[in-house]
Amino acid sequence: MTPIVLAPDYYLHNFRLLIDSVNQQYSDLLSDDEAAWITTFQHLPENAQMLCIRLLSRKGLFFRCDKLSYEEIGDIHLAIEALHNVGFVESNNSDWPLEKITSLFTKPELLNLFPALAPCKSYRKPELIEELLIHAPALDEFKQDIIQICHQQHLDTFLLLFFGNRYQDLSQFVLSDLGLNQFENYAIDKESRLFSERRQIQQWLELSSLNDHYWQAKENKDQAEIVALTEVIPSACQWPPLERKRQQLINHIARDLERFEMPEQALGLFRESQLPPSRERQVRILDKLQQFEAALELTLAIKQSPHNEDEAEVAERLEKKLSRTLKRTYQPAAKPVFNKSHLTLANNGQRVELAVAAHYASQGWSVHYLENSLLCGLFGLAFWDIIFAPIKGAFLNPYQRSPRDMFHPEFYQQREALINQRLTDISNNNWQAWTEIYRNKQGMSNDWVNWSALTEDIVLQAACAIPSTTLCELFKRLLFDPRNNRSGLPDLIMFKADQYQWVEVKGPGDKLQNNQIRWLKKFAELGSPAFVDYVTWK
């Protein structure tokens, strides 16, 4: 396959696509400054546009002019002048913080520029900079022209509006240009946009900044700073996407307060969140505070209406513990029962899963080491059109592997009729479009389908061997909690004639994880052949 070569100005085309899309969808919500910035950018010479994008895409805000060199831009100084004339860059400002300027120079350069540092040759660069800052050198003593890119915050806003998140950036365009990502074709218009008010944009950016602040404090192990953040967490939001983001941050900070031995403060914060593991942590704190009745009451509420299976299992364990403490009668849940066997195999240095696969292959089985890829892939194929259905707010940009609500309860809630009909059709053998979907969508990005692992032959083998009623029930479990239930599936799936079986492989000393036990329990309930092989080397 001939490698794709990007045009020298590829990033200019991509950036124009970004701001044109933002302008089309959000022109009524842009601030005057943002709208003016876009208009000004569009009237700049191309070389200035390209340099602006290059600088906005790089780390930091300050740059040495002598270090800027882009063949496709040509005369850098002309481009800088054009940007300076419209206020997109500042140059040689004596008010800039010196620590930002010194970071642009190497240790040898600093020693050469400032003879007073000669006694400090053995210092590491951070120590050398500290020494230099004591002398407070003037900017012109660095003997280089320096510029600062302005309005970085506008790019942050444009990226948020385009992608609807903070983790995708301009590099996403490049992956698509190189053909590394292919995406489904779905409608994107003003009606499908995420934000409907300017206030929502501002609140999202402020909460994102607070989140960044938290993780920086976490990395620095700054306990005082983390505690201080509890005073600036915004109040509850009516808009569900933002409220979920707020509660995620609350869970992180509250968990740290718990670790800091601040149980009452942690409890108060956790009570502002409904997202797991908030209720579990509240029970554990109440138990620690010896408020056993309140702890048991909340435990029973979790057990009655769990957010997911993990929360239900945790509630079961907590109920047992608290019932003993309070000397209450407790009826334990039945222990999960599933098949297991023991294999003794020669250790030839290969992965234990591959050794077990070879063992079954020698018995005539067609064995595939797929872990989660098979069932998730079958789910992705069976519900492809529903996953990419035109639901308001689901798709915001051309680079999504799934709708925004894919791993939230809203995914099922907003498509309930479509999903239930598909489940009925699968169960009754009225849906058999496996190969058609596979061929039409092969290589296209979907959070559920791992094309590198899933072949058409495997899909056909699975669809023919696994009863449709079983597949339907397995898909229902995925739909109950898509984020967590898409993992923990057995390592191996194998076929022989019209038979099939799942095998979870455990090498010496390896134990089953909770999500693996849940799947094995589900297979046992459905009568689907699945078991654990415990391997001993000989």
N, C-alpha and C positions, 0 to 999 in steps of 0.2 A: 504494500500500500504506500503510495506516494505521500510523504509528509506534507502537511499544510503549512505554507509559508505566509505569515501575516504581512499585510501591507505596512509600510513604515508609519503611516498615520492611523493605524487601526484604532488606537485609543481615542482619537478625535471623533471618529464615526460613532464609537460606543458612547462617548460622553454626550454627544449631540442627541443620541437616542434617549439617554437618561433624562436630560433636561426637557426635551420635547415631550416625552411621556408625562413627566411631572407637570409641565405646563398645561397639557391637554386635560389631565385628570384633576388637578388641584389649583388651577389658576385663581379660583375664588377664595382659596384658603391661604395662599402665599402672602407673606408680609410685603409691604411696599419695598423694603430693602431687597428681599429675595427676588421679587419680580423685576426690580431695576437691575439687579446683578445679572439675571439671565439675559435681559435686553442688551446690556452693555457687553456681555461676553459674546453674544451673537454678532455684534458689530466690530469686534476686534479682528485684526489680520490673523490669518491662519497660524502663522508661526507663534504669535502671542497666545492664541487659544491653546496650542499644543504645549507651550511652556507652562501656562497656567495649570493645565491638567497634570502635567508631570510633577509640578511642585505640590499641588493638592494631594497627589497620590503618594508622595514620599513621607517618610516618618519625620516628624518635627516641623517647625514653622520657619526656621532660620537656615540660610544657605549661603555658602561662599560662591561668589560669581565665578572665580577661577576654577571651581570644581564642577561647574555645569557645562556639560557637553553632550549635545544630542544631534547626530548627523542630519536627521530629517528636519530639524528646526533651522539649521543654518546659523546666521548671525545671532548669537544669544543676546548680545548687548542691545540690538534693535528690538528684540522681543521683550526684554526687560524694560526698555524705555516705554514701549507701548503699554505694558501692564502698569508701569509707574504712573503714566499720564492719566489713567482712569481709576487710580487708587486701589488696584488689585495687589500691588506690592509696595512695601516701604523699603527705603534703602538708608543704610548708615545712620540709624537713629541712636543718638548718644544715650537715650533713656532706656534702651534695651537692657535686660538683666545680664550681667557679665557672665554668669554661670552658663547661660545659653550660648553665648559667643565662644567661650573657651572650649566648649564641647566640640566645636567645629574644627579644632586644631589637634594635631598629634602631639605626643609628648616631646619628640625631637624638635618640632616646629616651635613649641612654646619655649623650650630652652634656648633656641636660637634667637627668638624675638625678644626675650627678656633676660639679659645677662644677670640680673639680680637673682635669678633662680639657679645660678650655677652651683651653689652649695647644696642644692636639693636634687641633684642628678639621680640619686638612688631612690628617690620617692616614687611611689606608684602614681599614675596619672591623677586619680582623685585627690591624693594628698598634695600633689604639685599644684593642682587648680586651687585648692584651699589656700595654699601659700600665696599664689598669684592674686587671689581676690583680696587678700590683706592689703596689697599694694594699690588696689583700685585703679588699674590702668585705663587710660582713655581709649575709646574705640579706634581712633586713628593709629594707635600704637600697634594694632594687629596688622596694619599695612595691607589689608584686603578689603575689597568692596563686599558688603554683606547685605542681603535682602531678606525681608520677612514676607511670606505669603499671607495675605489677608482673607478674611471671610471664610475660613475653614468651616465655621459653623453652618454656613449655607450648604456646603457639600454634605455634611452630616444630616441635615434636614432632607435634602433631595434624595439621598440614599434610603433614608427611613421611609419616605413617601413612595419610592419606587419599589423597594423590596418588602416593606412592611415589617422589617426586623433590623437588628444591629449587627448580625453576623455575616451577611452577604455584602460584598463591596464590588468595586470595579473589576476585580479579578474574575468575577463570575462571567463577565462578557467574554473574557479571553478564553476560558474553558470551552465556551460554546463556539467561539471562532475557530478553535483548534479541532473541533469535532469531538472533543472528549465528553461533552454532555449533549444529548439530544432531548428535547422536551416536547410534551404533548401540545397540540394546538388548541387553545381555549380562548374564549372571548375575554378581553380586558377593556373596560371602558369606565366612564365616570360613575356609572351605576354600581360597579363592583368594588369601588374603592373602599379602603379600610377606614379612613378618617372622614368624618362628616362635619367636624367643627375645628376651628383653629386651636381652641382650648385643648382638645384631645392631643394634637401634635405637641403643644408646649408641655403638657403634663407627661407625655411619653418621654420626651427628651430630658425633662427634669428627673424623672424616675430612673432613666438610663444612666444619667450622670451620677445619681445617688448610688446606683448599683455598682458603677465603676469605682466610686469612692470606697464602697464596702470591700470590694475584692482587692483594692490596693492596700487598704488597712489590714485585711486578712493576710496578704502576702508579707506585709511588714511586721506581722504579729503585734499590731498596735491595739491592745485591749482597750485603752482609754478612748481611742477614736471610734472603735466599734460600738462601745457603750454610748458615746455621744450621738451616734447616728439614730438612736432610738427616739431622740427628741425632734428629729426632722423628717421622720417617715410621714408621708402625706396621709390624710384621712381616707376612709373608704371611698372608692369610685363607683359610680353607677354603671359605667361602661365595662362590660365583662372582660374584654381583652386586657385593659389596663389594670383592672382589679386583680386578675390572675397574676399579672406581672408583679403587682404590689405584694400580694400574698406570698409569692415565691421568695422575694427579698425578706419579708417578715420571718419566714421559716428559717432562713439562713442566720439572720441576726439573733433570733430567739434561741436557736440551738447553741450559738456561741455564748449567749448570756447564761444558759444552763451550764455550759462547761466552765464558765467563770465563777461558778457557785453563787449565782444570783437567781435562785429559783422563783421567787415571787415576781421579779421583773420579767423573767422568761415566760412565766405562766400568763401574765397579763398580755404580753405580746402575741403569744401563740393563740390566745382567744380571739384575736383579730383575723385569724386565718382559718379557712376550711380545707385548705389543700393538705393532703397527706405529706408528712407524718404529723401534722399539727395535733390532731386529737390523741394520737398515741403518746406524744411527748407530754401533753397535758395530764394524761393519766399517770404517767411515770413521775411527773413532778408532784402531783397530788399525793401519790403514794409516799414519796420521799418526805413530804410535809406532814405525813400521817393523817391526811384527810381521806381516810379509806372509803367512807360512804360515798363521797363525791366522786372519788376515783372509780368505784364500781358502777355508779349510775352512768357515768360517761362511757365506761367500757361496754355496758349493755346497750347503750345507744349506738355505739360503733358496730357491735355485733348484729344489731337489728337492721342497720342500713350502712353497710361498708362501702367505701368509695372504690375499693378493689379487693382482690383476694388476699393480698399481703396484709392489708389492714384487718380483714376478717380473721386471719390466722393469728395475728398479733393480739387481737381482742380475745380470742380463745385462750391464749396463754395468760393474758393479764387477768381474765376472769378467774382462772384456776388459782392464781397466786393470791388475789384479793379475797376470794371466797375462803381460802385457808386462813388468811389473816383475820377475817371477820367471823370465822367459824360458821360459815354458811354452807348449805348443801350445794354440791356442784356436780353436774352431770357431764363428764368429759366427752368430747367428740370421739367418734370411732377413728382409730388409727387407719391411715390409708393403706390399702392392700394392693400390691401389684407383683407381677412375676419377676423373679430374678434367678440367675444361674451363675455358676463359677466356671471359668475357663483357665486352663493351664497351658500357656503357649511359650514357644521358644523365643527368647529375646534376641532379635537380630538387629537391634538398634533403631528400628523404625517406630513411628508414633504408635501408641497402643491402639488407637482407633483404626489405623491402617492394618495392623496385625490382625485385629478382630475381623475386619472387612475381608482380608485374605482367607481367614479361616472359613467364613461363610461362603465365599466365592468357590472354595474347593468342594463345597457341598452342593454346588449347582445354583446358588442364588446369584442374581444380578444385584450387586451391592453398590450403594452410592453414599458417600460421606458428605452429607449436605447440612447437617445440623438444622438451623432454622430456615434455610433457604427453600426447602420444598413446600411446606404448608404455607409459609408467607407468600411464596411465589404463586401458588395455586389461588390463594386469596386475591392477590393483586390482579391476576388474569380474570378471575370470575367476576370481580367487582370493578373492573377497569373503567367502564363507562360511568359508573356511579361515583367512583372516586373523583373522576374529572368532570362531573356534572356541573352545569352552570349555576352555582349557588352564590347568592350575593355575599361578597366579602371573602370568598374562598380563594380566588386567584387574583393577584395584584400585579404580577409581572410575568414575563415569558419564561422565567427560569425556576419554576417550582416542580418539585418531584411529587408533590401531593398537595391537597388543599390545606389552608392554614389551620383548619380545625381537625385535621386527620387524627390527632392523638388526644383529642378532648371529647367529652361527652356529646358536644354539639354535633359531631360528625354523624352519629347515628340519629340524633334527634331531628336534624334538618333533612334527613334522607330516609326517614323511617319506612315510608310506603315503598319506595324503590328497593330498599334493602330487604324488607320482608318478602316482597314478591320474588326477588332473586333467590333468596333462601328456599322458598317454596318450590320454585322451578328446579333448583339443584336437587332438592330432596326427592322430587317426583321424576327425576331424569328428563326434565323438559328443557334443561339448559346444557348444551354439549359443545359450546363454541371454543373449546380449549385451544385447538390448533389454529383456528381462524384468528383468535386474538393474539396468540403467540407470534404468528407470522406477520400480522399487520403491525404489531407494536414492538417487535424485536429491536433491542438496543435503546429504546426510548426510556427516559428516566422515570422511575416509579419507586417510591420508598419501599415497596413491598417485593419488588422483583429483582433478584440478583442474576442478571443475564449471564455473568461469567460462570455461574454454577448450574443454572437451570437449562437443560436442553429440551428440545421438543419431544425427543424419545422418552425422557424421564417423565415429562408432563403426561404423555399418553399412557405410559405404564401405570402411573399413579391414578389417573382418572378412571382407568379400566379396572384396576385392582381394588381400590378403596371404595367401599359402598357409598353411594351418593348420600344416603341418610347420615352416615358417619361424617362425611365431609361437611355436611350442613351443620352438624352439631359442633364440629371443630371450629368452623368459621364463626359460629355464635360466640364461642369462648374468646376468639380473637376480637370480636366486635365489642364484647363487654368491657375490655380494657386493652385497647390496641397498643398502647405504649409498652406495657409490661408483659402482656401475654404473647408478644411476638418473639420472645426469647425463651430458652429452657427446653426446646424440643430435642428429641433424641438425636444422637450423633449420626446414626445410620438408618437408612430406609432400604429395604431389599425386596426383590420380587422373584417369584419362581412360578411359572405357569399362571394360574389365577390366584396365587397366594401372595401375601405381603406381610411384612412385620417391621416394627420399629425396634431399634436396639440402642440403648444408652450404654456407653462404655465407661467403665471406671477402672483405672489402673491401680496399682498398689498404693494404699494410703489415701486414695481419692474418695470423697464422699458426695452424695447427692445434694444439690442445692435446692432451696425451697421451690423455685420456679420449675425445676425439673420434676420434683415430686408432684407438683400440681398437674403437670401434663400427664405423667404416668397414671395418676389417679383418674384423670379424665378418660384416658384410653381404657382403663379397667372398667369404668362405669359404662362405656359404650361397647365393651366386648371387642375392642380393636386390639389385635395382637401386638403387644409391646412389653418389653422387659429390660432389665438391667443385667449386663454381663460384668461380673467382677473378675478381673484378670490377675492371675499370678504368673510370674515369669519362672521358667525352669532353666 
